[in-house]
Amino acid sequence: MQLRPYQEEAANRTLKSWTQYDRLLGVAATGAGKTVIAAHIIHTRMPEGPALFIAHREELLNQAIEKLKWVTGISASREQATSRASLSDAVVVASVQSLHAARLERWPPDQGITATPDRSDQRSLGEIFEEIAFEIELPQLIEDGYLAPIRVETLPLKIDLAGVELDTRGDIDVTQAGGVVAPYLDALAAELARRRERKTLVFLPLVELSKRFAAAAKAPWIGC
C-alpha cells in the first residue's frame, strides 16, 4: 500500500526517533490514518521482534487487525477474553481490559504500541513518553485536501455551561454538564428531526443522558 506523504513522514520520523528514545508519542487528528501509520511502523520493525498493539474498544481491535492485513499482509493474532495469542506470533492485537497482571507481563514493555494512550491515574503523559515523534494537525489535512472542510451550523439552543466546573484532569465535569444539558434533550431532538435527511452524530456527557436522548429522538411527536 502506498502511504500518503504525511503518513510516510510520520512513520520515518518515528523510526528515526527510536534511535535516540525508547518511549515515543505521535499526535494525529481523526482521519489522519493512525492505524495505517502504526501498521507501517510495525511492519518495518518486524525484524527486531514481535509487536503488541493495544486498544480499548472492540471496534478498534477489529480495525487494527483489518488494517494490519490490508497495509502489510500480516495476519495478527488476538489476545482478548478467552482468545489467547502465542508469544511467537509476529503481531498481537490485544484488549486493554484483558491485559492485566500476569497476562500483560507475558510481553516485554518495548513490544507495545497503542492508538489511544491514556492514564487511569490522571497524571501527565509527559512522565511516560520521552519525545513527540510527529504531529499531524486537522487544519493541514483539510488544506491539503485529505479531509473535507468543516462547515458549522449552530442550533437555536442557548445552553450556558459557564457554571460547570473542571474535573481533576482539566476537562469539563461530566456530571455537572449532564445536569445542564438534560432539560434541552427534547428541544435538541426536535431540531435534529427537522434535518432528518442528514446523518447526525451527537456527543453527550453521560451514558444515561445518551439513552434519554435516544428515546426522545424516537418519540412519535418528534416526527410531527
Residue, then its C-alpha position, 0 to 999 in steps of 0.5 A: m500500500q502506498l502511504r500518503p506523504y504525511q503518513e510516510e513522514a510520520a512513520n520515518r520520523t518515528l523510526k528515526s526517533w527510536t534511535q535516540y528514545d525508547r518511549l515515543l508519542g505521535v499526535a494525529a487528528t481523526g482521519a489522519g490514518k493512525t492505524v495505517i501509520a502504526a501498521h507501517i511502523i510495525h511492519t518495518r520493525m518486524p525484524e527486531g521482534p514481535a509487536l503488541f498493539i493495544a486498544h480499548r474498544e472492540e471496534l478498534l481491535n477489529q480495525a487494527i487487525e483489518k488494517l494490519k492485513w490490508v497495509t502489510g499482509i500480516s495476519a495478527s493474532r488476538e489476545q482478548a477474553t478467552s482468545r489467547a495469542s502465542l508469544s511467537d506470533a509476529v503481531v498481537v492485537a490485544s484488549v486493554q481490559s484483558l491485559h492485566a497482571a500476569r497476562l500483560e507481563r507475558w510481553p516485554p514493555d518495548q513490544g507495545i504500541t497503542a492508538t489511544p494512550d491514556r492514564s487511569d491515574q490522571r497524571s501527565l503523559g509527559e512522565i511516560f513518553e520521552e519525545i513527540a515523534f510527529e504531529i499531524e494537525l486537522p487544519q493541514l489535512i483539510e488544506d491539503g485536501y485529505l479531509a473535507p472542510i468543516r462547515v458549522e451550523t449552530l442550533p437555536l439552543k442557548i445552553d450556558l455551561a459557564g457554571v460547570e466546573l473542571d474535573t481533576r484532569g482539566d476537562i469539563d465535569v461530566t456530571q455537572a454538564g449532564g445536569v445542564v444539558a438534560p432539560y434541552l434533550d427534547a428541544l435538541a431532538a426536535e431540531l435534529a428531526r427537522r434535518r432528518e435527511r442528514k446523518t447526525l452524530v451527537f456527543l453527550p456527557l453521560v451514558e444515561l443522558s445518551k439513552r434519554f436522548a435516544a428515546a426522545a429522538k424516537a418519540p412519535w411527536i418528534g416526527c410531527 
